[in-house]
Amino acid sequence: MGSHKSEEPYQPTMNECPPLKEQATDQLREALDAGDPDKKNFHIRSALQFEECIEATDQADHAQAD
């Protein structure tokens, strides 16, 4: 009997993911390229979420420094 591989999709670790700023920029580029309004909306919302994460991380870093 062969080995059973997991059917779960690959999830990159934090070290393998591009920086949040780069991901936000990529989402904005995708929005510009999207012809479908729903896809454009999705990518814009994703970019905004990445920006919120960047802001929250910056605030946490500043709070720890104080």
Residue, then its C-alpha position, 0 to 999 in steps of 0.5 A: m500500500g502506498s503512502h497517503k499524502s495529505e489533501e490539504p493545500y500548501q500553506p507557506t510559513m511566515n518566512e516564505c511569504p513576501p512582506l506585507k507591503e509587497q503583498a499589498t502592492d501586488q493586490l493593487r496591481e491585480a486590481l488594476d489588471a482585473g476586468d471584472p468589477d468583483k475581482k477588482n473589488f476583491h483585490i482592492r479590499s485585500a490591499l486595504q487589509f494588508e495595509e491595516c496589518i502593516e499599520a497594526t504591526d507598526q503600532a505594536d512595534h512602537a508600543q514595545a519600543d516605548 
